[in-house]
Amino acid sequence: MPVKSPAEVIDTAVDNGCKKTSLNTSRLITLSILAGAYIALGGALSLIAGYGFPDAPAALQKIISGCVFPIGLILIVVLGGELFTGNNAMLVPAFMNRHYGAGAVVRNWTIVYFGNFIGAVAFAWLMVSLTGLVDGEPYRSAILRVAETKVSLSWLVVFLRGIGANWCVCLAVWLAMSGRRLSEKMIACWLPVMAFVVLGYEHCIANMFFIPLGMMQGADVSISAFAIDNLIPATLGNIVGGAIFVGMPHAMLYLKKR
């Protein structure tokens, strides 16, 4: 069976947006925490795999990390989960077609954002820090370097990299909606997400894992630096990358107006 056309994908996005905005709060929180943990799982795997060869060229380390990180989005798309960055695009078509208002979008994004944060930080603490996965070298040095580098970037750079990251992530979600088989959805998630990891873009939910984990290991990063220097600009960039670069143009091109 052929993949869905762009117009069929928009219809699927509208249906998904209506379902997501109608979820009750407890279910939305649970699905959000799971999604945050799934992304953190991908982050942990990318850290262990990508930085396990300290003498390898940096490009090879990025490629290895990029190849394994997409497991998080694959789990979310296939098993279900509420991911803030994916919803940045997913909720736009139905909103533009007036199936719900701005309040429903803000409610979903807010609950999902903090649910993702809980899931990512909890995974970093329970499944990585307490288990000692990164206590030894080269992993400890790697996560310290990752966390400190992310908060040392300028606000504008993080914002622009945030646009790039969620452009890729939401394109992956869009491609996954066009697939009908498990293999198609997995490949659709894998390629664009790998691209954003290799390119070094900034994904706010992934950073909810990497930076707190670095702080747990002793990185020279304060809570204010984490929030102001990385999380806020990355989040704003992610919103732009998902809503304006993916959800809006595809809706304008293929959505049948009410």
Protein Blocks (a to p, Z undefined) as FASTA:
>chain_A
ZZddfklmmmmmmmmmmmmmmpcfklmmmmmmmmmmmmmmmmmmmmmmmmmmmmbcfklm
mmmmmmmmmmmmmmmmmnopadfklmmmmmmmmmmnopacfklmmmmmmmmmmmmmmmmm
mmmmmmmmmnommmpccklmmmmmmmmmmmmpcfklmmmmmmmmmmmmmmmmmmmmmpmb
fklmmmmmmmmmmmmmmnopacfklmmmmmmmmmmnopacdfklmmmmmmmmmmmmmmmm
mmmmmmmmmmmmmpccZZ
